[in-house]
Amino acid sequence: MGTIVYRATKDQAIHDELASLATYSTVLAHRAIGNRLWFLAQTRSGTPPGRKWIGLTLIDCRKGEAAIKRMDETCGPCYYDCPLSFLAQADEPVGPYAGPWREQVRAFHAGRAAKRAARRAGTRISYDSTAYVLRHCLGRRGWEVQRESDGLTFRMKSRQLGNATLLPPKESTP
């Protein structure tokens, strides 16, 4: 499988990709996450007909050109942010790579949920060798944090928080 490059915006590339898939499969669901287009499709022909499978199209748009690369779960993609609902609706995995890939997707989402559950006001974290305390959530914008060394308040982006490590609670002194 190669990469196809043509003039298009990201939205056009997504539309074109879904239309292309519709020529031989019925697209049951799709979701764009960053430069990845995940889709759940059902074949209209082949062996066996009506099989539900998960696919991924990588879409890289630069300077008015879109580069797309399509693959399915049988390739064992190196991306694990596929929606869990797709796994629940898809048929049994086919081939040696699909099963282990699905397990990694489940592990990715479980780890992500555990990290989110651990994030609450008062939690101590370390980012770039500096200790912070989470103050309150700013939604998609991240968290308001307070640096422990001097008490200054900052906004920490969600991406930064994702790279931070949890610290044990500070022991109170009597």
N, C-alpha and C positions, 0 to 999 in steps of 0.2 A: 504494500500500500504506500502510495506516495502522497505528496502534498499538492493541492490545487491552489493556484494563485490567480486571482482576477480582481477587477476593479469593483469595489463594493464597500459600503459601510458595514459596521457590525450588525446593525438591525437588518440590513439587506441580506447579509450572509446567513443570518439565522433563518430568515424567511425562505431563502433559496434552499438551504439545507433541509428544512422541514418539507418543502415542496418536492425536493428530490427523493426524500425518503418515502413520500406518499405514492411514488410511482410503483413501489413493490411491497410496501408495508403500510399498515394503518398506525399512525402515531397516536398512542393513547394518552401520553402525557409528556411534557418536556419542561425543563428548567435551565435557565442560563445562570451560571455561577462564575463570575469573572470571565475568563476567556474560554470557558468550557460550556458546551451545550449537552446536557444529559437528556436522553429520551428513552421512553418505554414504548416499544413498537410491537405490533403483532403482524406476522407474515401472512400474506394472502395466498402464497403458493409454497412449494418446496416440501421437504420432508421433515417433520410433519407440518402440514398446513395449520395455521392458527397458533403457532408457537409464539409466546410472549418473551421478548428479549430486551436487554438493556444495551444501549449504545452511547457512545461519546464522540462528539466532534470538537476538536480543538480549533478555535478561531482566533487568529492573530491579525489584527487590523493596524496597518501603518501606512501613512501617506496616501490614503485613498484606495489601498489595496488590501484585500482579505486573503489570507492564506489559511486553508482549511485542511484538516486531516481527520478522517473518520475511522473509528475502530469500534469494536464491540467488546463485551465482557470476556469473550473467549480469548482475547489477546492479553488479558490481565493488565489493564491500564495501570499506570503508576500514580493515578489520582484516586482519592478515596472519599471525596465529598459528594458522591452520588446520593440523591435523596433516599432515605430508608424506605419510603413508601414504594419506590420502584422495585426494591428487592422483594417486598411482600407480595407484589402483584405479578412479578415475572415467574416464568416456569422454572423448573429445576435447572441448575447450571449444567452446561455442556462443555466438555473438554477438560483438560488438566488444570487450566488457569482460572476458570470462572469461579469455582468453589472457594479456593483460597483467597481470591480477590474479594468475594462477597464477605468473607470473614474479616478481612482487613477493613472493609467499609464499615462493618458493624463495630469493630474495635475503635475506629476513628471517631465514630459518633458517640460511643460510650465514653471515650476519653474526653471528648469535647463537652459532653453533658456533666461529667465529673468536675471538670475545671470550672464550668459555669456555676455549679452548685457550691463550689468552695469559695466563690467570689461573693462576699457580702461586706457590708460596712464593718470596719474594725479589723479586717483581715490584713495581716502583714505580708508584704511581698518584697522581693529583691529584683531590681532591674538595673543592669549596668553597674553592679557591685554597690548599689545604694539601696537602703531600706526605705520603704514607703508604707503608709497605712491607707487603705481604701476608705474614702469618706462617704461618697454616694455616687450611684450610677447615673451616667449621663446618656443612657440609651446607646444608640449606634455610635455616638461620639466618644465613648469610652467611659472613664471614671475620673472623678475628682480625687486626687491623692494628696497626702501630706508627707513631706520628707521628714523622716525621724530626726535627722541630725540638727535641723534648724527650724522645723515647723512650717516651712514655706509650703503653700498650696499650689498644685499644678493640675493640668489636665493630662491624663495619660490615655493615649489612643488605644483602641481595642487591639490593634496589631501589636503594640508595645506590651500590653497586658498579656497577650498570648505568649510572648517570649519571656515573661517574668516567671520567677519561681516562687512558690509559696514558702513562707517562713513560719516557724512555730510561734505561737502567741508569746508575747513578752511576759516574762515572769514578774509579778508584782512584788515589790519589796515592802515589808511591814514597817 
